[in-house]
Amino acid sequence: MALRILIAIMILAIPMELPGCGPYLPAALFYLPRGPESPVDFAAGNLGILQPTYDRIYLVTAYRHLSGVGLNPAEQEAVQPPPPLPDINAPAPTVAPSPWLTARNQTPLIQAVHELDPYRQVQRQGYFDTYLNCNDDAFRTAASTLEGLRRTGNAQEWIAAQDIVFANCSKGATIPAPTADPKMRAGRAYQIASAKFYAEQYDAAYQDFQTIAADPGSQWRTIAPYLAARCLIRAGKLSEANAALQRISADPALARWHAPANSLRKHIAARFHPNTRMHELALALVKPNSQATIGQDLTDYRVLFDRNVMPQPADDLTDWILSLQGGGRDALENWRARRTLPWIVAAMQFAHRDDSALPELLAAAAEVKPDSPAYLTVSYHRTRLAQQPDDARTLADTLLAGKMPTSARNQFRALRMQLARTFEEFLRFAPRRAVATLSYDVELVNGSNEYLDDDAALIFNNSLPLSYLKQAAASQLLPQSVRQQLLRVIFVRTLLLSAAPPFDHVITLLRTPGMKRDMDPGYGRNTTQLDKIDDFRDNWWCSPNVADIHDLAFLSAADRQQVAAEAEKRSIAIGPDWLAAQTIVFAQAHPQDPRVPEALALAVRSTRYGCTDSQTGEFSQRAFNLLHTRYPDSAWTKKTPYWFK
């Protein structure tokens, strides 16, 4: 699981301007490294087991709940993560902004349009990006304007010009022509200015909006100063934009635009005074009833954090996030100084069983009530850090009997599996339910199928004797897919442990590259047909995993000795080497057996599509030479023109 979590973090951290590469084979994730499986529940205070690797949008949300501020329903909606940016390797996303297209397409004599692309691409030497050029407000304003124009009979001409305006959202720089109709002149001036803005002609658009602002007969005169300031921001003229926004905020006649103008001024302040602005944002983010500003404040705070800006002066929220993301830096000291819920969470997250402070941490964690948003997190670490296994089992069993997010349940089951007193207990807690699939991106799943995570698969592979695997394969405590895979592993391991493997079984392995010596975690092999070669070399088995044998309570001394003895025998060679060696020995002893040409050809194939080591090329050449020397007329010889190093 740790490897897949690392891959997930790496994939999700790839800058959008970098080209993608692959393959991205689907892998099961049993908890998410960067956020909860349900952001809506998380925003409501159901934090599950908080991870220090969560994105800061979630850490800020968690801090509010842990500090007692919480989030009201409007704030919960405002802090929901934005939709993912479009994939730069795919066509730009197309959307149908409502109600604009709906209103437009209902107009008589207008040909319907069903898609509009609001994203515009930026392409320069060595740089590529995509940004949202036309916001939803623009489409809503256009729909509202159209409703008024329908009553005057000028809708068709206005729509034709507006189509040109919105075409510039994604590409191009076409500008509507002026109109000769005096009734349409003010509206057309606004359309022309907007078209220039979306076409990235910011200086020209600024002049047009200034002219509109000075026209007392234009219905757009009050919004024009604000839009002119936006032109300055897009053009990078921040000082001029700030002065323009200050004038808007001070003008009583422009009261409708005071709040948007102040919001943009804060955006500019973040550029001019980032340390001070970050401190202001950190304080604002922990104030109650901030639904009007929390969404933008959270965005600005995260942007400054990503730029390594440090608030001046320091604040508790930022210190807490830095501690979580810095491996617990000063977490214990901050908890001792503050004795607050956020800091007990941070201190418990990074505590170890040999810490001298553990008794006081455990005592404080035990005081956290079940209705606390921190309860599952501190209870998980209480279980992890418990000095007595029986205490850990009791706490884990009590919690697993209640409701919790699937990812939290998976993590508690992992702890409980390690504490198993019997093999039956181990089997009961080994399976987990996937919460997401990792491929190019992370896609949430909501299924009931259960699989093995890495920790359980490693125990099956390294710490259990063959006799236990046979018991597990017959146990109804495991999912059917896991039991079926166990039967295949048992078949392979029995052959590897045999002094004289039956050749019928050896050739069966040669014909079925999906047969493995070890259990696969998660979804397993991407190519599900056992008799098909996997294109990504996931065929037969590779070098043994040298992970330490787990000290499981239910294993006897004799069991452990058996595990060690079997591990030594079954790890003698990778799959292609072992298969080729067995085939060559049998071919030399039974040259007349009709199965030999096929077996030699398949042995050579295994050295091409399976794992390799320093001996694989020699085995491949020996099998190839034997095939071509003794069976030159065989169809299998003709299918095998090469051997492989």
Sequence and secondary structure as in RCSB ss.txt:
>XXXX:A:sequence
MALRILIAIMILAIPMELPGCGPYLPAALFYLPRGPESPVDFAAGNLGILQPTYDRIYLVTAYRHLSGVGLNPAE
QEAVQPPPPLPDINAPAPTVAPSPWLTARNQTPLIQAVHELDPYRQVQRQGYFDTYLNCNDDAFRTAASTLEGLR
RTGNAQEWIAAQDIVFANCSKGATIPAPTADPKMRAGRAYQIASAKFYAEQYDAAYQDFQTIAADPGSQWRTIAP
YLAARCLIRAGKLSEANAALQRISADPALARWHAPANSLRKHIAARFHPNTRMHELALALVKPNSQATIGQDLTD
YRVLFDRNVMPQPADDLTDWILSLQGGGRDALENWRARRTLPWIVAAMQFAHRDDSALPELLAAAAEVKPDSPAY
LTVSYHRTRLAQQPDDARTLADTLLAGKMPTSARNQFRALRMQLARTFEEFLRFAPRRAVATLSYDVELVNGSNE
YLDDDAALIFNNSLPLSYLKQAAASQLLPQSVRQQLLRVIFVRTLLLSAAPPFDHVITLLRTPGMKRDMDPGYGR
NTTQLDKIDDFRDNWWCSPNVADIHDLAFLSAADRQQVAAEAEKRSIAIGPDWLAAQTIVFAQAHPQDPRVPEAL
ALAVRSTRYGCTDSQTGEFSQRAFNLLHTRYPDSAWTKKTPYWFK
>XXXX:A:secstr
 HHHHHHHHHHHTS TTS        EEESS SSS S HHHHHTT   S  TTS HHHHHHHHHHHTT    HHH
HHHTS       TTS    B  TTHHHHHHTSTT      B  EEEEEETTEEEEEE S HHHHHHHHHHHHHHH
TTT HHHHHHHHHHHHHTTTS        S TTTHHHHHHHHHHHHHHTT HHHHHHHHHHHHT TT TTTTTHH
HHHHHHHHHTT HHHHHHHHHHHHH GGGGGGHHHHHHHHHHHHHHHSHHHHHHHHHHHTTSSS TTTHHHHHHH
HHHHHHTT   SS  HHHHHHHHHHTTSTTHHHHHHHH  HHHHHHHHHT  TT TTHHHHHHHHHTS TTSTTH
HHHHHHHHHH SSHHHHHHHHHHHHTS   HHHHHHHHHHHHHT SSHHHHHHHSEEE  EEESSSEEE     E
EE HHHHHHHHHT  HHHHHHHHT TTS HHHHHHHHHHHHHHHHHH SS  HHHHHHHHH TT  SS   TT  
SS  TTS  TTS  S  S         TT  HHHHHHHHHHHHHHTSS HHHHHHHHHHHHHHH TT TTHHHHH
HHHHHHHHHS   TTHHHHHHHHHHHHHHH TT HHHHT      
